[in-house]
């Protein structure tokens, strides 16, 4: 995919007879990939995934740590014993659902919805790999002297494309109009790059006769890293039923990063 190609967002996208909405009702206008990350534009990714082999997207997601269980990492982490989650794909759906992958599945998959099951630990692994460009595996560290990533292999993404993601995340948190701009850090030498997310929860009927539905609050998500020029910290926040990621999750990350900076808690 050409990251400079612009996609127009009028606030919605039709696939077949179904309407898929962007979070911004009036739309974002025309955006390239970097701007789409900054503004968290759903429609850009709806349109972009149409030109991509979803199986390749799923494989790349797994290489970033999504859909991977803790047993793949440090033995000391096994006490957490969390589920591996799921990154869906056409092959997965045929095998486990005995159904064909549909275009609507791709649209949902493009923004991490649908069959995707991801936890906070995996999000932190993902953002650490995007920030460093290396296949970092989490482990317990007893001393800062044990930390060395120089000999870790690179992830299978070209540095130029990683920089587009990093720049988009920098703008999301440090430029006016970015979805996490209100959580910008006020340090010239310690700026955070971030990406917000809002996960819809399933509605439930509270009055079947009146057909009234009750929607619990959405889950707020934020992933980020800092400092932007030489990343040392990756962070992932899931605020269950907290609302939007920009208002419920990003401020928590800001507080944690402020604590790290102000207390000079650093590896260097």
Residue pairs with C-beta under 8 A, 6 or more apart in sequence:
1 33
1 48
1 51
1 52
3 32
3 33
3 34
3 161
3 164
4 32
4 33
5 32
5 33
6 30
6 31
6 32
7 30
7 31
7 36
7 43
7 44
7 47
7 48
8 27
8 29
8 30
8 43
9 22
9 24
9 27
9 28
9 29
9 30
9 31
9 41
9 42
9 43
9 44
10 27
10 43
11 21
11 22
11 24
11 25
11 26
11 27
11 28
11 43
12 19
12 20
12 21
12 22
12 27
12 43
13 19
13 20
13 21
13 22
13 42
13 43
13 46
13 47
13 107
14 20
15 46
15 103
15 104
15 107
16 103
16 104
18 104
20 42
20 43
20 46
20 107
21 42
22 28
22 41
22 42
22 43
23 40
23 42
23 198
24 39
24 41
27 43
28 35
28 36
28 39
28 41
28 43
28 44
31 39
31 41
31 44
33 44
33 48
33 164
33 168
34 164
34 167
34 168
34 171
35 41
35 168
35 171
36 44
36 45
36 168
37 164
37 165
37 168
37 169
37 171
37 172
37 195
38 168
38 171
38 172
38 175
38 177
38 178
38 179
39 172
39 177
39 178
39 179
40 172
40 179
40 195
40 196
40 197
42 110
42 111
45 110
45 111
46 107
46 110
46 111
48 110
49 57
49 106
49 107
49 109
49 110
50 103
50 106
54 89
54 90
54 101
54 105
54 106
54 109
55 89
55 90
55 91
57 89
57 109
58 87
58 88
58 89
58 92
59 89
60 156
60 157
61 67
61 87
62 68
62 87
63 135
63 155
63 156
64 125
64 126
64 129
64 130
64 155
65 122
65 125
65 126
65 129
66 85
66 87
66 116
66 118
66 122
66 123
66 126
67 84
67 85
67 86
67 87
67 117
67 118
67 122
68 84
68 122
68 125
69 82
69 83
69 84
70 77
70 78
70 80
70 81
70 82
70 121
71 78
72 137
73 137
73 138
73 139
74 137
74 138
74 139
74 140
76 139
76 140
77 138
77 139
77 140
80 121
82 119
82 121
83 117
83 119
85 116
85 117
85 118
85 119
85 122
86 92
86 115
86 116
86 117
87 116
87 118
88 105
88 109
88 114
88 115
88 116
89 101
90 100
90 101
92 115
93 99
93 100
93 101
93 105
93 115
94 100
94 101
105 114
105 115
108 114
108 115
109 115
109 116
112 118
112 197
112 199
113 199
113 200
119 238
120 236
120 237
120 238
121 138
121 236
123 221
123 223
123 236
123 238
124 138
124 223
124 234
124 235
124 236
125 136
125 137
125 138
125 234
126 223
126 236
127 195
127 223
127 224
127 225
127 234
127 235
127 236
128 136
128 138
128 225
128 231
128 234
129 135
129 136
129 155
130 162
130 165
130 166
130 225
131 166
131 193
131 225
131 231
131 234
132 149
132 231
133 154
133 155
133 157
133 159
133 162
134 149
134 152
134 153
134 154
134 155
135 152
135 153
135 154
135 155
136 149
136 152
141 147
144 267
147 267
166 193
166 228
168 195
169 193
169 194
169 195
169 224
169 225
170 191
170 193
170 228
171 178
172 178
172 179
172 180
172 181
172 193
172 194
172 195
172 196
173 180
173 181
173 183
173 184
173 185
173 191
173 192
173 193
173 194
173 224
173 250
174 181
174 184
174 191
174 192
174 193
174 228
175 181
179 195
179 196
179 245
179 246
179 250
180 194
180 195
180 196
180 222
180 224
180 245
180 246
180 250
182 246
182 247
182 250
182 251
183 192
183 194
183 222
183 246
183 250
183 251
183 253
183 254
184 191
184 192
184 254
185 191
185 192
185 226
185 254
185 257
185 258
185 261
187 261
189 227
190 226
190 227
190 257
190 261
191 226
191 227
191 228
191 229
192 224
192 225
192 226
192 227
192 228
192 253
192 254
192 257
193 224
193 225
193 226
193 228
194 222
194 223
194 224
194 225
194 250
194 253
195 222
195 223
195 224
196 220
196 221
196 222
196 244
196 245
196 246
196 249
196 250
197 220
197 221
197 222
197 223
197 245
197 249
198 218
198 219
198 220
198 221
198 243
198 244
198 245
198 246
199 218
199 219
199 221
200 218
201 215
201 216
201 217
201 218
201 219
201 241
203 213
203 214
203 215
204 213
204 214
204 216
205 211
205 212
205 213
205 214
206 212
206 213
206 214
216 241
217 241
217 242
217 243
218 241
218 242
218 243
218 244
219 238
219 239
219 240
219 241
219 242
220 237
220 238
220 239
220 242
220 243
220 244
220 245
220 246
220 247
220 248
220 249
220 250
221 236
221 237
221 238
221 239
221 245
221 249
222 235
222 236
222 237
222 245
222 246
222 249
222 250
222 252
222 253
223 234
223 235
223 236
223 237
224 234
224 235
224 250
224 253
224 257
225 231
225 233
225 234
225 235
226 232
226 233
226 235
226 257
226 260
226 261
232 266
232 267
232 268
233 257
233 260
235 253
235 256
235 257
237 249
237 250
237 252
237 253
238 249
239 245
239 248
239 249
239 252
242 248
242 249
259 265
260 266
